[in-house]
Amino acid sequence: MQVLIQLLAGLFFSSLAITANSQMTGFPIGIYRSGGEENEAWEYLAEIYEKKGKLHAKVIQLGPGATLHRCDQCPAPRNGAPMLGLDIIWDVEKEKGRLSPGKILNPQTGKTYDCQLRPQKDGSLHIRAYFKWTAFGQTLIWRPVNSNPTKQ
């Protein structure tokens, strides 16, 4: 449990944001910022996009707080892959009016967890990352990125 908390706190405790419209209603397509609160250095920007009816999120830019440039702890085929372009969320589907669970990767440890994306009325996105049961996890809040992410 402590490893999960450290994993999520170190990599994914982030303020990220939804900025683009989705082609699929209820899908939170957009760009998000990771790492740190408002006055802290952010680690990376991630883009949530749709591919074959499923949502994925990939790293599109490293920030000033980035501590990891390659996924050296990841299992094959991601082992040693550069952070830029790396999928960190995948296989989230729209199912019966809601988003079904997908997977989320922690590049610092190379571990993969289940996750649920929950768009909020205020435009934020709550991501529940967990191991087997949602009770054994943590909720991350992503907020929208404006057009100049370096000033976020």
N, C-alpha and C positions, 0 to 999 in steps of 0.2 A: 504494500500500500504506500509506504514511504517513497519507494522508487517511482511509483506512478505519479505521486504528488510532485516530486522533484523534476521528473520528466516534463510534466505539463507546465509547471511553474517556470522552469528554465527556458523552455522553447516556445510554448504556446500562450502563456499569460500575455495576452495582447489586446490592444485596442485596434480593431480593424473595421472596415466599412464597406457598405454596399453602394456602388455608384452607377451601375449600368442596369438597364432593363433586361429582363429574361425573356427568351422566346417561349419558355414554358412557364405558365403561371405558377407562382409560388416558389420557383427556383431562384435562389439568391445569387445570381450571376453578378460578378463585379471584382473590384480590386480591394484588398484589405492589407492593413499594416500589422506586423507582428513585433512583439517584444517591447516591454516597458510601458509605463504610463505616459501621460501627456508630456512631461518634462524630461523623460529619459530617452536615450538613444534607441531607435527601433532597429530590429535585426534584419528584417526582410519584408518585401511586399509579396503577397500571394494573390494570384488571380483565380477566381472560381469560374469555371467554364463548363459548357455542356459538350459531351462527346458520346455519340450513339445513344442518346436518351438518358445518360447518367452524368452526374456532376463529378468534377475533378477539381483539385486546387493545386497549382504549381507555383514555385518560387520564380518571380520575374525580375526581382532586383534585390541586391544585398544593401543593407543600410549601414550607418556608422557604428551601430552596436553589434554587427555580425561577428560572431566568434567562431563560426563554422563555415568553411568554404567548400568542403567536400563531405560526402556521406561515408566516412571511413568505417563506421560501425554498422552500416546497413548490410543485410544479407544480399546475396546475388539475386537479381542482376543489378541492383542499385549500389553495390559495394564500390566505393571510390568515385561514385558519380558526383559531378559538380552540383552544388546547391542550385545554381541557376538552371531553371528548367525541370527541376526535380518535382515530381508529383508527391504531395504530402497528404492529400485527401483524394479518395477515389471510390467509385461504385456506389454513390448515393443515388437512389432512384425515387421518382414520384410514384407513390402507391396509395390508392384510395384517398386522394386529396391531401396526403402528407408525404414527407420525405422519409424513405426507408433508411435504416442504418447502412453505413458504409464503413470505410476504413480510414484511419489517420496514422501517419508515420511520425515518429520522433527521430529525426536524423542524428541527434546526439547519442542515442543509445542503439538505434537501429531497430527498435521495437515497434510493432504495429498494434493498434488498439481499435476496437469498434468505436463508431461515432454516430451521433445523430445531429442533424442541422435543424435548428428551429428559428425561422424568421420571426421577428417581433414587430408589433405594430409601429414602434418608434423607428424602424428601419435597421436596427441592430440585428445581429445574428448570434444566437446562442448555440455553441457547439458543445455537446456532451460527449466527452471522450471517456471510455470505460473499458474495463477488463471483464468480460463475460456478463456481468449484471450492471445496470446503470447506477446502482447504489455504490459500486466500487469504481468511482470515477470523479471527474471534475468538469464543471461547466466553464467554458471559455466564452468571452464576449468579444465579438469583432464589430468594429464600427467603420463607417465609410471613410475613404481616402479622398481628399479633394484633388484638383488637377495638378497640384505641385506637392508631391509626397515628401520631398526633402524638408519642407517647412512644417510638417505635421508633428 
